Amino acid sequence: MKSVMRNHSAVTTFIILGLTNDPQLEILVFVFLFITYLLSVIGNLIIISLIFMDSHLKIAMYFFLQNFSFLEISFTTACVPPYLYIISSGDRTITIKACFSQIFFIVLFGATDFFLLAVMSYDRYVAICKPLHYVTIMDSRVCRSLILCCWVSGLLIILPPLGLTLHLEFCDSVIDHFVCDASPILRNSCSDTWFIEQLVIVCAVLTFIMTLVCIVLSYIYIIRTILRLPSVQQRKKAFSTCSSHMTVVSITYGSCIFMYIKPSAKDEVTINKAVFLLPISVAPLLNLFIYTLRNKQVKQSFRDVLKRLAFLSQKY
């Protein structure tokens, strides 16, 4: 069958079906995504700016948070604006090169995000289990090296399968998603995609399991150390330093697990598209609230900046 399909005219563009075909519902989706995207970018830029400006936030925990906020902006920017353009213009076509570019950035930022969450859990482990050595262990050189490792790991996850996918021939052009996704693209191919599909699964599972194991191990040691603390007040204080990270981990891994526990093949695509909205629009928006409302230092820094801005506005 695939050899017969090879004789068909070559496909040069894909068609993105999006979340819905209902025009009225599409307007609601546009408004929702536009508002959440705008607030996500503003919120994460606030976090980046606060950490950049405040000398009290120049420790490893906030350095990683700054990088995490940058990744959240990058990830949501790779997904949301292209779909907003599709809705506003009505043009659902996307060139194969543009589609592959979008996949590259989505997977790069997404995979790097997972590795960074694992690094952040290690940072919390050092802070709670080895507090006296925290500054020595998590110095600026180590922090920069860990961030570099996250980005290199993300690149290594995406480059092998994407490199092989670039050589595929395509016979169908429909992508039943609101972003370019590996699964529908491979289904559109005339070529044999078995090896690439297995490679995609291996890379995804490797990223998920490796990072999850690091996080779980870190928190096993963290919980064990917290339970050994003599007073309730100390235990509450130690736990509060991890609560923000645990919330983000729960949202990220929870949505990922939910996408792959499929209720039925019929509903699989629809549910996956709906759940994918969580990490690309809702989760980045929650960062500002998670990391400011639960963190005294960030809240204080935010108040100080507001006071400075108020003072400058009165002065001029």
N, C-alpha and C positions, 0 to 999 in steps of 0.2 A: 504493500500500500504506500509506504513512504517513498519507495523508488519511483512509483507512478506520479506521486505528488511533486517530485523534484522537477518535473517537466512544466509545472505551472509557473506563471510569472513570479519573479522574486518579490517578496514583501519588503518594502522599505520603510513603512510606518506602522505603528500599532494604534489601536483605538482603545482609549481608557473608558470603560463603562461607568465608573464612578460609584457613588454610594446608592444613588437612586435615579430612576427615570422620571419621577414625579416633579414637574417644574416648581410647584409651590413648596414641596418638601426640600427641594434643592436650594431655594432661597433661604430657608431656615438653616440648612447645613452651612451655607455660605456665611451667614451672619454669625452663627455659632463659632465656626472655625476662624473667621476674621478677628472676632473679639478675643477668643482664647489665645490666638497666635500673637496678637498685639500685646496683650497683658503678659504673656509668657516671656516675650522678648524684653519688655520693659522690666519685669520682675527680676529676671536673671541678669540683666544689665545693672540693676541696682545692687544685686549681690556682688557682682564682679567689681563694681565701682567702690563699694564700701570696703571690701577687702584690700583693694588697691590703695585707698586713701588713708585707712586707719592703721596706725603702727601697732595697735594692740592685737590686730588680727593677722600678724605676720608669723603664724606658726603653721605647721604641716597640715593640720585639719582644715584650715581655711584656704590654704594653697590648693588642696585637692578639691575643696568646694568651689573655688573659683574656676578651676578647670572643668568641673562637672557642669557648672552653669553655662560655660562656653559650649560644651558638648550638647547640652539640652537645646540651646539656641540653634546650633548647627543642625541637629537632628530634625527639629520641628520645621526649620527653614527648608530643608531638603524635601520635606513631604507636603507641607501645607500650601505655600504660595503657588507651586505648579498646579495644584488642584483648584485653588481659588481662580486662577487664570482660566482653567478649563470651564468652570461654571460661568464665569463672567463673559467669556468670549463665545462660548457654545462650541468651540473647536476641540473635539475630543481626540484629535490625532496627535501623535508624538513620534518623532523620528526614532529609528532604532538606536542611533548614537546617543540621542538625548535620554532615551530610556535606560540604556546601559550606564550612562553617567549618573542618573538618579539612583539606580541600584547601587552603584559603587559608593556614593556618599551616604546613602541610608544605612548600608551594611557596615561601612567604615565607622561612622559615628555611633551606630547601635552597638557594634561589637566592642569598640573602645569604651563605651559607656559601661558595659558589663565588667570589663577588666578593671576599670576605674573604681567601680563599686566594691570589687574584691580588695583593691589597694586601700580604699577608705576603711574597710572592715579591719584590715591589718593595722592601720593607723590607730583605730579605736582599741584594738588589742594591746598595742604597745603603750598607749596612754593610760589604760586601766590596769594592765597586768605588770607593766614595768615603768611606773610613773617617774621614778627617780632618774631613769636613763632615757626618757622620752626625747628630750632635746638633743641628746647625743646621737641616739639611733636615727631619729627622723630629722636629720640636718638637711640643709638646702640641696646639697649634692645628691643625697639619697632620694629626696622628693622629686627632683628633676629627672633622675634616672628611672624612677618608677613611672612617671608620666610618659617618658619616652618609650618605655617597655609596653605600656598600654596602647599607644599609637602604633607601634611596630606590630604588636599582636593583632590589632584590628586590621592592619594591612595584610598580614599573612593569612588571615581568615578569608578575606575577600578576593585577593589576587588570583589564587589557583583556579577556583570555579569560574570566576568572571573571565579570566584569560581563555579558558576552554570554550565558554559560551559565545565569545566574540566570533568564533569560526563556524557557528551553526548557520544552517539555512532555515528559513521560515516559510511556512505554507498558510498559516492562519495569522490574523492580526488583532484578534479580540483579547483584551486583558480585563478580566472581571474583577477589578479592584479600582481604588481611586489613586493608587500610585503604581509605579512599575514594580512588579514582584517576580521573584525567580520562578515560582511554581507555574503561573499561567504562561510565562514566556517560554519555559521548557516544553509546555504542552503545545505551544504554537509551532514548534520546530518540526521540520521534515527529517532531520538527522536523528541518529541514535543518541539518546540523551541519558541512557542508563548510568553510565560511569559518572557523568556530571551530577545527576540526581543523588547518587550515593555520596559523592564528594561534598555536596551541599549539606546533606544530612550529617555527615561526619563532622564537618566544620561547625555546624550549628550546635550539635550535641556536645562537641568538645568544648566550645565556648561556654555553653550553659552549665555543664557539669563541673568543669574546672573552676569556674568562678564561684559557683554555688558551694562547692566543697570548701574552698578557701573561706567563704563567708561563714558557713556553718561551723567550721573548725575554730575560727576566730571567736565566734559568739559562744561556743561551748566553753572555751577558756575564760572569756569575759564573764559569763554567768557564774562559772565556778569561783572566780575571784571575787565577784560582787557578793555572793552568798557568804563568803568568809569574812567580809567586813563586819566589825563589831557592832556598829550602830545603824539604826534604820535610816537616819539622816544621811550617813555616808553612802549607804546602798542606794537611796533615792537620787543622790547627787551623781553617783557613778552611772546609774541607769539613764539619767536624763541626758548625759553626753552621747549616748548611743541611740536614743529614741528617734531622732530625726533621720539618721541613716537607716534604721530598721524600717521606718515608714516608707522611705523611698525604695528600699530593697523589696518590701512586700508588694508595692504597686508594680514595680518593674517585672519581678519574677512571677508574681501572681497573674498578671495579664498575659505573660508569655506562656505559662502553663495552661491557662484557660483556653488559649488559641489552639493548643494541640491536644486537649481533651475534648474530642469532637462528639457532640450529641448524636448527630446523624450526618451522612454524606450530603443529604439534601440541603440541610441548613448550614453546612460547613463554611461555605464562601461568605454568606451573609453575616454569620456570627463573627468570623475572622475579621471582616471589614469593620464591623461595629466595635469589636474589642481593640482593634489596632488604633482606634481614635484615642484610647486611654493614654498610651505612651507618647503619642505625637502631639496631643493637644491639652489633655487634662493634667498629666503628670508634670510637664514643664511649668505649667501655670501654678501648681501647688508648691513648687520649690520655695518661692518667696515666703509663703505662709509657714511651711514646715520648718525652714531654717531661721526664720526671724521670730515667730511666735514662741518657739521652743528653745531659743538660744539667747541668754541674757546679754552676752557680749555683742552679738549682732544687733540686738534690739537697742542697746546702749549706743552703739556706733551709728545706727539709723537716727536716733534722737539727736545725737551730737551734730550730724550732718544737717538735719532739719533746722536746728538752732543756728548753725553757721549761715545757712541759706536765708533764714529769717533776718538775721543780723545784717547780712549784705544787702538784702532788699530794702531794709530801713535806712541803711547808710546812703544808698544811691537813690 
